[in-house]
Amino acid sequence: MAQYSRKEFEAKVRLGENLENVDLSNLDLRNAKLRGANLSKSKLTSVRLSGADLRQTNLSKADMAWANLDRANLEGADLTETILYNSSLQEADLSNANLTRVDLGEANLTKANLTGANLREAELSQANLTDANLYKADVSGTNIDQASTTKSAVDLRAATRPDG
């Protein structure tokens, strides 16, 4: 697994290189422009991506436990089977993202926008969903045991649930 500094990594992104299976653990990538990058199967534990542009990024099967993605734009990103355990995604835009079988256990999704997101079979146990917007999200088979919410603030209007 290749490991890079921020400068090396950003150069590879600008060149459009395939960055699958890289180690970016603990890097400070705040406000990075990574739109459309392929970071599938990468190790991004404890990475700081707050404010980053991750639209249409492939992060499938990545390990992003304890990552900071506050205010990051992940619109349309592929996070299938990604580990985001205990990560912070406060005010993150995850609209229309694919979060199938993602592990968001104990994650902080306060004020996150999950409009139209696919959360089928996702793990959200003990996650903080206060003021999260799940309008038209598919939450079929999702585990939300002991998730923290405010009844009036989590928007589940038109969300697809197992009962219809």
C-alpha positions as a Python dict, from the first residue, in 0.01 Angstrom:
ca = {
    (1, 'M'): (0, 0, 0),
    (2, 'A'): (160, 325, -117),
    (3, 'Q'): (189, 610, 133),
    (4, 'Y'): (204, 977, 27),
    (5, 'S'): (252, 1324, 168),
    (6, 'R'): (-20, 1581, 94),
    (7, 'K'): (194, 1745, -175),
    (8, 'E'): (266, 1412, -351),
    (9, 'F'): (-96, 1307, -324),
    (10, 'E'): (-238, 1631, -466),
    (11, 'A'): (4, 1611, -760),
    (12, 'K'): (-120, 1260, -841),
    (13, 'V'): (-483, 1376, -820),
    (14, 'R'): (-412, 1665, -1061),
    (15, 'L'): (-257, 1415, -1306),
    (16, 'G'): (-568, 1196, -1282),
    (17, 'E'): (-375, 895, -1155),
    (18, 'N'): (-553, 594, -1010),
    (19, 'L'): (-511, 619, -634),
    (20, 'E'): (-678, 293, -539),
    (21, 'N'): (-531, 120, -234),
    (22, 'V'): (-320, 410, -100),
    (23, 'D'): (-243, 494, 263),
    (24, 'L'): (-337, 851, 355),
    (25, 'S'): (-384, 787, 725),
    (26, 'N'): (-345, 1090, 951),
    (27, 'L'): (-291, 1332, 660),
    (28, 'D'): (-428, 1685, 681),
    (29, 'L'): (-628, 1722, 357),
    (30, 'R'): (-861, 1999, 469),
    (31, 'N'): (-1027, 2175, 175),
    (32, 'A'): (-858, 1940, -75),
    (33, 'K'): (-1001, 1923, -429),
    (34, 'L'): (-1045, 1549, -492),
    (35, 'R'): (-1353, 1547, -715),
    (36, 'G'): (-1385, 1221, -910),
    (37, 'A'): (-1073, 1060, -761),
    (38, 'N'): (-1056, 681, -721),
    (39, 'L'): (-961, 609, -361),
    (40, 'S'): (-1130, 271, -336),
    (41, 'K'): (-978, 22, -90),
    (42, 'S'): (-759, 299, 54),
    (43, 'K'): (-663, 353, 416),
    (44, 'L'): (-775, 696, 534),
    (45, 'T'): (-798, 644, 909),
    (46, 'S'): (-791, 966, 1109),
    (47, 'V'): (-754, 1171, 790),
    (48, 'R'): (-870, 1535, 805),
    (49, 'L'): (-1092, 1608, 505),
    (50, 'S'): (-1309, 1885, 646),
    (51, 'G'): (-1435, 2114, 372),
    (52, 'A'): (-1293, 1885, 100),
    (53, 'D'): (-1453, 1848, -244),
    (54, 'L'): (-1515, 1474, -278),
    (55, 'R'): (-1801, 1487, -527),
    (56, 'Q'): (-1831, 1169, -740),
    (57, 'T'): (-1525, 1026, -560),
    (58, 'N'): (-1492, 648, -539),
    (59, 'L'): (-1427, 563, -174),
    (60, 'S'): (-1576, 214, -186),
    (61, 'K'): (-1429, -33, 63),
    (62, 'A'): (-1202, 238, 209),
    (63, 'D'): (-1113, 243, 579),
    (64, 'M'): (-1200, 593, 701),
    (65, 'A'): (-1251, 522, 1070),
    (66, 'W'): (-1205, 829, 1293),
    (67, 'A'): (-1188, 1060, 986),
    (68, 'N'): (-1298, 1423, 999),
    (69, 'L'): (-1528, 1504, 706),
    (70, 'D'): (-1708, 1802, 857),
    (71, 'R'): (-1862, 2021, 583),
    (72, 'A'): (-1711, 1796, 312),
    (73, 'N'): (-1898, 1768, -18),
    (74, 'L'): (-1953, 1399, -96),
    (75, 'E'): (-2244, 1450, -335),
    (76, 'G'): (-2279, 1143, -558),
    (77, 'A'): (-1976, 973, -401),
    (78, 'D'): (-1949, 592, -388),
    (79, 'L'): (-1895, 483, -27),
    (80, 'T'): (-2013, 124, -69),
    (81, 'E'): (-1887, -90, 221),
    (82, 'T'): (-1670, 194, 351),
    (83, 'I'): (-1576, 202, 718),
    (84, 'L'): (-1659, 541, 870),
    (85, 'Y'): (-1680, 419, 1228),
    (86, 'N'): (-1660, 704, 1481),
    (87, 'S'): (-1603, 959, 1204),
    (88, 'S'): (-1731, 1316, 1205),
    (89, 'L'): (-1951, 1422, 911),
    (90, 'Q'): (-2116, 1727, 1064),
    (91, 'E'): (-2286, 1938, 796),
    (92, 'A'): (-2143, 1710, 525),
    (93, 'D'): (-2327, 1687, 193),
    (94, 'L'): (-2390, 1319, 118),
    (95, 'S'): (-2681, 1382, -116),
    (96, 'N'): (-2730, 1106, -373),
    (97, 'A'): (-2426, 920, -234),
    (98, 'N'): (-2409, 542, -239),
    (99, 'L'): (-2368, 432, 123),
    (100, 'T'): (-2473, 70, 77),
    (101, 'R'): (-2345, -144, 368),
    (102, 'V'): (-2139, 148, 504),
    (103, 'D'): (-2030, 137, 870),
    (104, 'L'): (-2129, 466, 1032),
    (105, 'G'): (-2147, 326, 1383),
    (106, 'E'): (-2093, 599, 1644),
    (107, 'A'): (-2040, 855, 1363),
    (108, 'N'): (-2149, 1217, 1404),
    (109, 'L'): (-2389, 1312, 1122),
    (110, 'T'): (-2529, 1625, 1286),
    (111, 'K'): (-2693, 1843, 1018),
    (112, 'A'): (-2566, 1612, 741),
    (113, 'N'): (-2753, 1620, 411),
    (114, 'L'): (-2839, 1263, 307),
    (115, 'T'): (-3112, 1359, 59),
    (116, 'G'): (-3159, 1077, -191),
    (117, 'A'): (-2870, 875, -45),
    (118, 'N'): (-2866, 496, -68),
    (119, 'L'): (-2820, 368, 288),
    (120, 'R'): (-2937, 11, 225),
    (121, 'E'): (-2809, -224, 495),
    (122, 'A'): (-2596, 52, 651),
    (123, 'E'): (-2475, 38, 1010),
    (124, 'L'): (-2579, 350, 1200),
    (125, 'S'): (-2589, 215, 1553),
    (126, 'Q'): (-2515, 484, 1811),
    (127, 'A'): (-2467, 743, 1534),
    (128, 'N'): (-2568, 1103, 1597),
    (129, 'L'): (-2834, 1197, 1340),
    (130, 'T'): (-2948, 1520, 1504),
    (131, 'D'): (-3091, 1756, 1240),
    (132, 'A'): (-2984, 1517, 960),
    (133, 'N'): (-3185, 1530, 637),
    (134, 'L'): (-3275, 1186, 501),
    (135, 'Y'): (-3542, 1306, 259),
    (136, 'K'): (-3595, 1039, -11),
    (137, 'A'): (-3306, 832, 128),
    (138, 'D'): (-3326, 453, 101),
    (139, 'V'): (-3283, 321, 455),
    (140, 'S'): (-3400, -36, 384),
    (141, 'G'): (-3232, -282, 618),
    (142, 'T'): (-3041, -6, 796),
    (143, 'N'): (-2950, -60, 1162),
    (144, 'I'): (-3019, 255, 1363),
    (145, 'D'): (-3011, 95, 1711),
    (146, 'Q'): (-2947, 356, 1978),
    (147, 'A'): (-2890, 628, 1716),
    (148, 'S'): (-2922, 975, 1864),
    (149, 'T'): (-3184, 1193, 1697),
    (150, 'T'): (-3425, 1471, 1768),
    (151, 'K'): (-3768, 1353, 1668),
    (152, 'S'): (-3866, 1670, 1485),
    (153, 'A'): (-3529, 1728, 1321),
    (154, 'V'): (-3449, 1406, 1134),
    (155, 'D'): (-3624, 1443, 801),
    (156, 'L'): (-3742, 1098, 690),
    (157, 'R'): (-4013, 1228, 458),
    (158, 'A'): (-4041, 1000, 156),
    (159, 'A'): (-3753, 782, 282),
    (160, 'T'): (-3775, 421, 166),
    (161, 'R'): (-3814, 197, 468),
    (162, 'P'): (-3861, -181, 498),
    (163, 'D'): (-4234, -139, 571),
    (164, 'G'): (-4300, 54, 254),
}
